[in-house]
Amino acid sequence: MEKPWGGRFSEKTEGAVEGFTSSLSADIRLWKYDIQGSIAHVKMLGRQKIISRKDAETIIKGLEEIRAEIQAGKFEFHDSLEDVHMNIEHALIEKTGPVGGKLHTARSRNDQVALDLRLYLRDEISAILRLIAGLQKVIVESAEKYIDIIMPGYTHLQRAQPVLLAHHLLAYHEMLERDRERFEDCLRRVNVMPLGSAALAGTSLPVDREYVAGLLKFPAISENSIDAVSDRDFAIEFISVSGILMMHLSRLSEEIILWNSDEFGFVELPDAFTTGSSIMPQKKNPDVLELIRGRSGRVCGHLMAMLTVMKGLPLAYNRDMQEDKEPVFDTVDTLKSCLDILIMMFPRIRFKKTQMERAARGGFLTATDIAEYLVRKGMPFRDAHAVTGRIVKYCLDNNKTLDTIEPDELKGFSGLIDSDITEYITVENSVNAKKSFGGTASQLVRARIRDIKNRRKQGLKGEKPAVRKK
């Protein structure tokens, strides 16, 4: 099949080269955006009288027919035409004759590809933002449902202090909120129109880039034509913020995997989201969560791949940049599927109150409360820390816990200790005493849940645009 650029070549492209250079298998998903961008471009060409309005109408009609054929599954793509862009242009010329060849006036594949990828990512980021909000919603709902459960908080995977399960779950809401902000900020830089930059230098034809930007709803236009066609920062940034989000999903998955083990016994996973063993009939494996944990590695790998592709490229466009599609596309697919499955799964996880509270009451999780009790009595914190350490050692030596040791025994460690100390070392009082802003006290956690829900309602009533004009 004759190449659109074949005029200066005397030999046909080797078949192996066609297969090696083709990106169709990856970029075929950009067809919708390619047609969308082309229609806007040709409207501008007709409006500016760079081509006749009649020719513009003919081209638009042909593009709309191609769009309908692709949607109906009747369009035939050819690997020999290298990519989705050349396939659509070739089909247009077959439909409209030489008129179709005018579509590429004042445009290069360099700015065309950059445009299509930005249009694609703009839509996908918007979808991802909705999924993040969906996961936040089910996490908040679980926090509210299980608001009265006390569990051990951990540091170094050792039981540290009692906290509300709801407070622990809301920590993931905060992570996701930062993810949401990062994607919204990334969207600002994605939402810049490169079309009109042509190959690298712009064009001598009287194009109207502002008009095209308006048609495609871009709030900003690229300022430098060389940068516009050689820039993939927006794609790298997208994968980077996706990597952070996947890291958060991996941490959440790992925690639930641990809690699901017999050693913790904190949760019961729904049968519909677990699998069995091919040899051990008793097994109920958290495979879905393990796969989310594992797939975070894929997204991190895509970030390294993109940085490596771009790190040595001189300006402007180089064919290496064709390798941007698969990392971006797989990141989108991986992220959306992981968010989707968690949104379905999370409301069906059952948190076990008895086991969690038993773990919170065991050990010495209220030791810090004893130290702070002594601080309130006037003892320097370091001295209070040492006294509490001796109390813990005494309990260990005598097979006691802080909720079984007698007040008279505690008085022996300091003259500042009185019978009222027992009020401070129950897990319930320990939790509710943590009233510093952002703490685990029940009244603070309930207030935070109310605040999140109110903000969500306000957002749904009148969402602010994610993209701000420069």
C-alpha positions in Angstrom: 0.0 0.0 0.0 1.4 3.4 -1.0 2.7 5.5 1.8 1.5 9.1 2.2 5.2 10.1 2.5 6.6 7.8 -0.2 7.2 10.5 -2.9 11.0 10.8 -2.3 11.6 7.0 -2.0 12.6 4.7 -4.9 12.1 1.4 -3.0 9.1 0.0 -1.3 9.3 -0.4 2.5 10.5 -3.9 3.5 7.7 -6.0 5.0 9.7 -6.6 8.2 10.2 -2.8 8.6 6.5 -2.2 8.2 5.8 -4.7 11.0 8.6 -3.3 13.2 7.6 0.4 12.8 3.8 -0.1 13.1 2.2 1.3 16.2 -1.3 0.5 15.1 -1.9 -2.3 17.7 -1.3 0.3 20.4 -2.6 3.6 19.1 -5.8 2.2 17.5 -7.6 3.3 20.6 -7.0 6.9 19.7 -9.2 6.7 16.6 -12.0 8.7 18.2 -9.7 11.5 19.2 -7.9 11.5 15.8 -11.3 12.1 14.1 -12.3 14.7 16.7 -9.1 16.6 16.2 -9.2 16.3 12.4 -12.8 17.7 12.2 -11.8 20.7 14.3 -8.7 21.2 12.2 -10.6 21.1 8.9 -13.3 23.5 10.2 -10.5 25.9 10.9 -9.0 25.4 7.4 -12.3 26.2 5.8 -13.0 29.2 8.0 -9.6 30.6 7.3 -10.1 30.0 3.5 -7.0 27.9 3.5 -9.2 25.3 1.7 -12.7 26.0 0.3 -15.7 25.6 2.6 -17.0 23.0 0.1 -13.9 20.9 0.4 -14.0 21.2 4.2 -17.6 20.0 4.2 -16.7 17.0 2.0 -13.8 16.1 4.3 -15.9 16.4 7.5 -18.6 14.2 5.9 -16.0 11.6 5.0 -14.6 11.7 8.5 -18.0 11.3 10.1 -18.7 8.3 7.8 -15.4 6.7 8.9 -16.3 7.3 12.5 -19.6 5.5 12.0 -17.8 2.6 10.3 -15.3 2.2 13.1 -18.1 2.4 15.7 -20.0 -0.3 13.8 -16.9 -2.5 13.5 -16.9 -2.3 9.7 -13.7 -0.3 9.2 -10.6 -2.3 8.0 -7.3 -1.2 9.5 -4.0 -2.0 7.8 -0.7 -2.4 9.6 1.2 -1.3 6.4 -0.1 2.2 7.0 1.9 2.4 10.3 -0.7 3.9 12.7 -4.3 4.9 13.3 -3.7 8.4 11.9 -2.5 7.2 8.5 -5.3 4.6 8.3 -8.0 7.2 8.8 -6.4 9.6 6.3 -5.9 6.9 3.7 -9.6 5.8 4.1 -10.7 9.5 3.8 -8.8 9.9 0.5 -10.3 6.7 -0.8 -13.8 8.1 0.0 -13.3 11.7 -1.2 -10.5 11.5 -3.7 -7.8 14.3 -3.9 -10.0 16.5 -1.6 -9.1 14.2 1.3 -5.5 15.0 0.8 -6.2 18.5 1.9 -6.9 17.4 5.5 -3.3 17.4 6.4 -2.7 20.9 5.3 -0.9 23.0 8.0 -0.5 19.9 10.1 2.1 17.2 10.8 1.7 13.8 12.4 3.9 15.3 15.1 1.4 17.8 16.4 -1.5 15.5 15.4 -0.2 12.6 17.7 0.5 15.0 20.6 -3.1 16.4 20.2 -4.7 12.9 20.2 -2.8 11.7 23.2 -3.8 14.9 25.2 -7.4 14.5 24.2 -7.3 10.9 25.3 -5.7 11.6 28.6 -8.1 14.4 29.3 -11.0 12.0 29.1 -9.3 9.3 31.0 -8.1 11.6 33.9 -11.7 12.7 34.2 -12.8 9.1 34.5 -10.1 8.3 37.0 -11.1 11.3 39.1 -14.7 9.9 39.3 -13.3 6.5 40.3 -11.1 8.0 43.0 -14.2 9.8 44.4 -16.1 6.5 44.2 -13.4 4.7 46.3 -13.3 7.6 48.8 -17.1 7.3 49.2 -17.1 3.6 50.0 -14.2 4.0 52.4 -16.1 6.8 54.3 -19.2 4.7 54.3 -17.3 1.8 56.0 -15.7 4.2 58.5 -19.2 5.4 59.4 -20.6 1.9 59.6 -17.9 0.7 61.9 -17.4 3.9 63.9 -17.5 2.2 67.3 -14.7 -0.4 66.6 -11.4 0.1 68.5 -8.3 -1.6 67.0 -4.6 -1.5 67.6 -2.8 1.2 65.7 0.6 0.0 64.5 4.1 1.3 64.0 6.9 -1.0 62.8 4.0 -3.6 62.5 4.0 -3.7 66.3 0.9 -2.8 68.3 1.4 0.8 69.4 -1.8 2.7 70.6 -5.5 2.1 70.4 -7.3 3.9 67.6 -10.7 3.8 66.0 -10.9 1.6 62.9 -12.8 4.5 61.3 -9.8 6.8 61.9 -7.5 4.2 60.3 -9.7 3.8 57.2 -10.0 7.6 56.8 -6.2 7.7 56.5 -6.7 6.2 53.1 -9.3 8.8 52.3 -6.6 11.4 52.9 -4.2 9.6 50.6 -6.8 9.5 47.9 -7.6 13.1 48.4 -4.0 14.0 47.6 -4.2 11.7 44.6 -7.3 13.6 43.4 -5.5 16.9 43.7 -2.4 15.6 41.8 -4.6 14.3 39.0 -6.5 17.6 38.8 -3.2 19.5 38.7 -1.8 17.1 36.0 -5.0 17.7 34.0 -4.1 21.4 33.8 -0.9 20.5 32.0 -2.5 17.9 29.8 -5.2 20.4 28.7 -2.9 22.4 26.5 -3.4 22.3 22.7 -0.4 21.6 20.5 -2.1 21.5 17.1 -0.8 24.2 14.8 2.8 23.5 15.8 3.1 21.3 12.6 6.4 19.3 12.4 8.3 21.6 14.7 8.5 25.2 13.4 4.8 26.1 13.0 3.3 26.9 9.6 3.4 29.8 7.2 -0.4 29.3 6.4 -2.8 31.6 8.3 -4.1 29.1 10.8 -6.3 30.1 13.8 -5.1 28.1 16.7 -7.4 29.9 19.1 -10.5 28.8 17.1 -9.4 25.2 17.1 -8.7 25.3 20.8 -12.2 26.6 21.4 -13.7 23.8 19.3 -11.8 21.2 21.3 -12.4 23.0 24.6 -8.7 23.6 25.4 -8.2 26.5 27.9 -4.6 26.9 26.9 -2.4 26.7 23.7 1.2 25.6 23.5 3.6 28.6 23.4 6.6 27.0 21.6 6.2 24.8 18.6 9.4 22.8 19.1 8.4 22.0 22.7 4.8 21.2 21.7 5.8 18.3 19.4 8.7 17.0 21.5 7.0 17.2 24.9 5.8 14.1 26.8 6.1 15.6 30.2 2.3 15.5 30.5 2.4 11.7 29.9 5.2 11.1 32.3 3.5 13.2 34.9 0.3 11.2 34.4 2.1 7.9 34.9 3.9 9.4 37.9 0.8 10.4 39.7 -0.8 7.1 38.7 2.2 5.4 40.3 1.6 7.2 43.6 -2.1 6.3 43.5 -1.2 2.6 42.8 1.2 2.7 45.7 -1.6 3.8 47.9 -3.9 1.1 46.6 -1.1 -1.4 47.1 -0.7 -0.4 50.8 -4.4 -0.7 51.3 -4.4 -4.1 49.7 -1.5 -5.3 51.8 -3.1 -4.2 55.0 -6.4 -6.0 54.2 -4.4 -9.1 53.2 -2.6 -9.0 56.6 -5.9 -8.4 58.4 -7.5 -11.3 56.6 -4.8 -13.8 57.8 -5.6 -16.1 60.7 -2.7 -14.4 62.6 -4.7 -11.1 62.6 -8.3 -12.3 61.9 -9.6 -8.7 61.7 -11.6 -9.0 58.5 -13.7 -11.5 56.5 -13.4 -11.1 52.7 -16.4 -11.8 50.5 -16.3 -15.1 48.7 -17.0 -13.4 45.4 -13.7 -11.6 45.6 -11.5 -14.5 46.7 -10.2 -17.7 45.1 -9.4 -21.2 46.3 -6.4 -23.4 46.1 -6.0 -26.2 43.5 -4.7 -28.6 46.1 -5.7 -27.3 49.6 -9.5 -27.3 49.9 -9.6 -25.1 53.0 -7.9 -22.1 51.4 -9.6 -18.8 50.7 -7.0 -16.6 49.1 -7.1 -12.8 48.7 -6.0 -13.0 45.1 -7.7 -9.8 44.0 -5.9 -7.7 46.5 -2.6 -9.5 45.8 -3.0 -8.6 42.1 -3.6 -5.0 42.9 -0.4 -5.1 45.0 1.4 -6.7 42.2 0.1 -4.4 39.4 1.4 -1.4 41.2 4.8 -2.6 40.0 3.7 -2.5 36.4 2.8 1.2 36.7 6.0 2.1 38.5 7.8 0.2 35.7 6.0 2.3 33.0 7.3 5.4 34.7 10.9 4.2 34.4 10.3 3.2 30.8 9.0 6.6 29.8 11.8 8.5 31.6 14.3 6.2 29.9 12.8 6.8 26.5 12.8 10.5 26.8 16.0 11.2 28.7 18.4 11.2 25.7 16.3 12.7 23.0 17.4 15.9 21.2 14.7 18.3 20.1 12.3 18.0 18.4 10.3 14.8 17.5 12.1 11.5 17.4 10.5 8.1 16.6 11.5 6.8 20.0 8.5 8.8 21.2 6.2 6.2 19.6 7.0 4.1 22.6 4.9 6.4 24.8 1.6 4.8 24.0 1.8 1.4 25.6 3.0 2.7 29.0 0.3 5.3 29.0 -2.5 3.0 27.8 -1.6 0.1 30.2 -1.3 2.6 33.1 -4.9 3.8 32.3 -6.2 0.3 32.1 -4.5 -1.0 35.2 -5.5 2.0 37.3 -9.1 2.0 36.3 -9.5 -1.8 36.8 -7.9 -1.7 40.2 -10.1 1.2 41.3 -13.2 -0.5 39.9 -12.7 -3.7 41.7 -11.9 -2.0 45.0 -15.1 0.1 44.7 -17.1 -3.1 44.3 -15.2 -5.1 46.9 -14.7 -2.7 49.8 -18.4 -2.3 51.0 -18.5 -6.1 51.3 -15.5 -6.5 53.6 -16.7 -7.4 57.1 -14.6 -5.9 59.9 -14.5 -8.1 63.0 -15.2 -6.0 66.1 -14.5 -8.7 68.7 -11.1 -9.7 67.3 -10.0 -6.1 66.7 -10.9 -5.0 70.2 -9.3 -8.0 71.8 -6.1 -7.1 70.1 -6.4 -3.5 71.2 -6.9 -4.5 74.9 -4.0 -6.9 75.0 -0.4 -5.8 75.5 0.5 -2.3 76.6 -1.2 0.0 74.1 -2.1 2.6 76.8 1.4 3.0 78.1 1.7 6.4 76.5 -1.4 7.4 78.4 0.3 6.6 81.7 3.3 8.8 80.7 1.0 11.7 79.7 -0.9 11.2 83.0 2.4 11.8 84.9 3.2 14.8 82.7 -0.2 16.3 83.6 0.9 15.8 87.3 4.1 17.8 86.7 6.7 15.1 85.8 9.0 15.8 82.9 8.1 13.6 79.9 11.5 11.8 79.8 11.1 10.9 83.5 7.5 9.9 82.9 8.6 7.7 79.9 11.2 5.9 82.2 8.6 5.3 84.9 6.1 3.9 82.4 8.8 1.7 81.0 9.4 0.2 84.5 5.7 -0.4 84.9 5.6 -2.3 81.5 8.7 -4.4 82.6 7.0 -5.2 85.9 3.9 -6.3 84.0 5.9 -8.5 81.7 7.8 -10.1 84.7 4.6 -10.7 86.5 2.4 -11.8 83.6 0.1 -8.8 84.0 -1.4 -6.3 81.6 -2.1 -2.6 82.1 -5.8 -3.3 82.5 -5.2 -6.0 85.1 -2.6 -4.3 87.3 -4.0 -2.9 90.5 -3.8 0.8 91.2 -1.9 0.1 94.5 0.8 -1.6 92.5 1.0 1.4 90.1 1.4 3.8 93.1 4.6 2.1 94.0 6.3 3.5 90.9 5.6 7.1 91.6 4.1 9.2 94.3 2.3 11.2 91.6 0.1 8.2 90.7 -3.3 8.1 92.3 -6.4 5.8 92.0 -7.7 8.0 89.2 -5.1 6.6 86.8 -7.4 3.7 86.0 -9.6 6.2 84.1 -6.7 6.9 81.7 -5.6 3.4 80.8 -8.8 2.0 79.4 -8.7 1.7 75.6 -12.0 3.7 75.3 -10.7 6.6 77.3 -7.3 6.4 75.6 -9.0 6.8 72.2 -11.3 9.6 73.3 -8.5 11.5 75.0 -6.7 12.0 71.6 -8.5 15.3 70.9 -5.6 17.1 69.2 -6.8 18.2 65.7 -6.6 15.2 63.4 -6.5 12.7 66.3 -8.5 9.5 66.8 -11.0 10.8 69.4 -14.5 9.7 68.5 -15.9 13.2 68.3 -13.1 14.3 65.9 -13.6 11.3 63.6 -17.3 11.7 63.5 -16.9 15.4 62.7 -14.4 14.5 60.0 -16.9 12.1 58.4 -19.6 14.8 58.5 -17.2 17.3 56.9 -16.3 14.9 54.1 -19.9 14.1 53.4 -20.9 17.7 53.4 -18.0 18.6 51.0 -19.1 15.8 48.7 -22.7 17.1 48.6 -21.5 20.6 47.9 -19.3 19.3 45.1 -22.1 17.3 43.5 -24.4 20.3 43.6 -21.9 22.6 41.8 -18.5 21.1 40.9 -15.7 23.5 40.3 -14.0 22.9 36.9 -10.9 20.8 37.3 -9.0 22.8 34.7 -8.1 26.4 35.3 -7.1 28.8 32.5 -3.6 30.1 32.6 
